[in-house]
Amino acid sequence: MPIVLQKPTFIYAFILLLTIAVTACIFEWPVLHYGLRIILVPFLMYFFIKDFKKFEHALIPLLITATFFKYIGDIFFMVEMEENLFNLFAICTFIVANVGYGLMFYFSYQKKQKLRRDSYFIPEIIWLVFITVTLSLLLPYFGMYQIPAVIYTVFSSFTLCAMTRRRKYLRKKTYWTVFLGTTFLFTSDILHALGVFYNHSIHDSLILVFFTLGHYFIIKGMTVQFKDELHHEKILMKNIHA
């Protein structure tokens, strides 16, 4: 089954759009910047849905839901009127997105045999320490956002641990691609948090890059897993009817 997201033509077009959007952000061309920023993630999702609309997979609704709420949260952060209210909306949608991502990562390795020996929970512990330190450093400055920030951190911890746990059960290609995408999205979230205190065109362009590439790599990595499982299912069906 051909995957559009992996084709060179799509990748070149995607990189071109992202480059133009970043350039518009740096040089403060708001119409072009916000216009491209709004269409980049739907551009990804259109081709993803186009690839998989003929197939059923239990994790696809979770991926679409998580991506949608993450995307809406980024749009809320763009709104300059009633900033406190829309920032709060953005954090809430990010929390919903993290729940979706966490459930997707968790269910992605259920009922699968381990491919690698157990390394205990060392990577998960590293994530938890990093998240705790980051929260402790930023939380005193969040003001009215402190409680949503704590809730966001709790669900982010679950998401990052579930994502990291996939390493034992899935192929390296899907695991590391999703790992990279999740790390990028988490980095964009930290940059969004820093945006409460600091705002500059370079800062906004970094958010745009990490946010967009994060979505791309998560969707691409999960696409690899979906393709593998659909291929395996097709082989099983052939063997049954043979």
C-alpha positions in Angstrom: 0.0 0.0 0.0 1.6 3.3 -1.0 2.0 5.8 1.7 1.8 9.4 0.5 3.5 10.8 3.6 6.7 8.8 2.7 6.9 9.9 -0.9 9.7 12.4 -1.8 7.2 14.7 -3.6 5.1 15.1 -0.5 8.1 15.6 1.8 9.6 18.3 -0.5 6.2 20.1 -0.7 5.8 19.9 3.1 9.3 21.2 3.8 8.7 24.1 1.3 5.5 25.1 3.0 7.1 24.9 6.4 10.1 27.0 5.2 7.9 29.7 3.8 5.9 29.8 7.0 9.0 30.1 9.2 10.4 32.8 6.9 7.1 34.7 7.2 7.2 34.3 10.9 10.8 35.6 11.2 10.2 38.6 9.0 6.8 39.2 10.6 4.5 38.8 7.7 1.4 37.8 9.7 -1.0 37.0 7.0 1.3 34.5 5.3 2.7 33.2 8.6 -0.7 32.5 10.2 -2.3 31.3 6.9 0.4 28.6 6.4 0.5 27.7 10.1 -3.2 27.0 10.0 -3.1 24.7 7.0 0.1 22.7 7.7 -1.4 20.2 10.1 -4.6 19.7 8.1 -2.4 19.2 5.1 -0.8 16.3 6.9 -4.0 14.9 8.1 -5.7 15.0 4.7 -3.1 12.7 3.1 -3.0 10.5 6.2 -6.8 10.0 6.1 -6.7 9.6 2.3 -4.2 6.7 2.7 -6.1 4.9 5.4 -9.8 5.7 4.7 -10.3 2.2 3.1 -8.9 0.4 6.2 -10.1 0.1 9.8 -7.6 0.4 12.7 -8.6 0.9 16.3 -5.8 3.5 16.9 -6.7 5.8 13.9 -9.6 7.6 15.7 -7.3 8.3 18.7 -4.5 9.7 16.4 -7.0 12.0 14.6 -8.6 13.1 17.9 -5.2 13.9 19.6 -3.9 15.7 16.5 -7.1 17.8 16.2 -7.0 19.0 19.8 -3.3 19.7 19.6 -3.9 21.7 16.5 -6.8 23.6 18.0 -4.7 24.4 21.1 -2.0 26.0 18.9 -4.7 28.1 17.2 -5.9 29.3 20.6 -2.3 30.4 21.4 -2.3 32.6 18.3 -5.3 34.6 19.5 -4.2 38.0 20.8 -7.4 39.2 22.3 -8.5 38.0 25.7 -5.1 36.2 25.9 -5.6 34.8 29.4 -8.8 33.1 28.4 -7.6 31.7 25.1 -4.3 30.5 26.7 -6.4 28.6 29.3 -8.4 27.1 26.4 -5.2 26.1 24.7 -3.8 24.4 27.8 -7.1 22.5 28.2 -7.0 21.3 24.6 -3.4 20.2 25.0 -4.5 18.2 28.0 -7.1 16.4 26.0 -4.6 15.9 23.2 -2.1 14.3 25.6 -4.8 11.9 26.9 -5.4 10.9 23.3 -1.7 10.4 22.5 -1.2 8.6 25.8 -4.0 6.1 25.1 -2.8 5.6 21.5 0.7 4.9 22.6 -0.5 2.6 25.4 -2.8 0.5 23.2 -0.3 0.4 20.4 1.8 -2.2 22.2 -0.9 -4.2 24.0 -1.1 -7.9 23.2 2.3 -7.8 21.5 5.3 -10.0 22.3 8.4 -8.3 23.6 11.1 -7.9 20.9 13.8 -6.7 23.3 15.1 -7.5 26.7 13.8 -5.5 29.6 15.8 -2.4 30.6 13.5 -2.0 33.6 12.0 1.5 33.7 15.1 3.6 33.4 14.0 5.7 30.4 10.6 6.3 31.9 12.3 7.4 35.2 14.5 9.8 33.2 11.4 11.4 31.6 9.6 11.7 35.0 12.7 13.4 36.5 13.0 15.8 33.6 9.3 16.7 33.7 9.3 17.2 37.4 12.4 19.5 37.3 10.9 21.5 34.4 7.6 21.9 36.2 9.3 22.9 39.5 11.3 25.6 37.6 8.4 27.1 35.7 5.4 26.6 38.0 6.1 29.6 40.3 5.8 31.9 37.3 2.5 30.6 35.9 0.1 32.5 38.1 -3.4 31.6 37.1 -2.2 28.8 34.9 -0.6 26.8 37.8 -3.4 24.2 38.3 -3.9 23.6 34.5 -0.1 23.3 34.2 0.0 20.6 36.9 -2.8 18.7 35.3 -1.1 19.0 31.9 2.1 17.6 33.5 0.4 14.6 35.0 -1.1 13.5 31.6 2.2 14.4 29.8 4.0 12.0 32.1 1.6 9.2 31.2 2.0 10.0 27.5 5.8 10.1 27.5 6.1 6.9 29.6 3.6 5.1 27.3 5.5 6.3 24.2 8.8 5.2 25.7 7.4 1.8 26.6 6.7 1.1 23.0 10.5 0.4 22.5 10.1 -3.2 23.8 7.3 -4.3 21.5 7.6 -2.5 18.1 10.0 -2.1 15.3 12.7 0.5 15.7 11.5 2.4 12.7 8.1 3.2 14.1 9.4 3.6 17.7 12.1 6.1 17.0 10.0 8.1 14.5 7.2 8.5 17.1 9.8 9.1 19.8 11.2 12.0 17.7 7.8 13.4 17.0 6.7 13.3 20.6 9.9 14.9 21.8 9.4 17.7 19.3 5.8 18.3 20.4 6.8 18.3 24.0 9.5 20.8 23.2 7.0 23.0 21.4 4.8 22.9 24.6 7.7 24.1 26.7 8.3 26.9 24.2 4.6 27.8 24.4 4.9 27.9 28.2 8.0 30.2 27.9 5.9 32.4 25.6 4.0 33.5 28.7 7.1 35.4 29.7 8.9 36.0 26.4 7.7 36.6 22.9 9.8 37.1 19.8 9.6 36.1 16.1 12.5 33.7 16.5 10.7 32.1 19.5 7.5 31.8 17.5 9.3 30.3 14.5 10.9 27.6 16.8 7.4 26.7 18.1 6.2 26.4 14.5 9.1 24.1 13.5 8.9 21.8 16.5 5.1 21.7 16.5 4.8 20.9 12.8 7.6 18.4 12.7 6.3 16.8 15.8 3.0 16.1 14.1 4.7 14.9 11.0 6.9 12.4 12.7 4.2 11.1 15.0 1.8 10.6 12.1 4.6 9.0 10.0 5.7 6.7 12.8 2.2 5.5 13.5 1.6 5.1 9.8 4.5 2.6 9.7 2.9 0.6 12.5 -0.5 0.7 10.8 1.0 -0.4 7.5 2.9 -3.3 9.2 -0.2 -4.5 11.1 -2.5 -4.3 8.0 0.1 -6.2 6.0 0.3 -8.9 8.7 -3.5 -9.1 8.8 -3.6 -9.5 5.0 -1.1 -12.4 5.2 -3.1 -14.1 7.9 -6.3 -13.8 5.9 -4.6 -15.4 2.9 -3.4 -18.3 5.0 -6.8 -18.8 6.4 -8.4 -19.0 2.9 -5.6 -21.0 1.4 
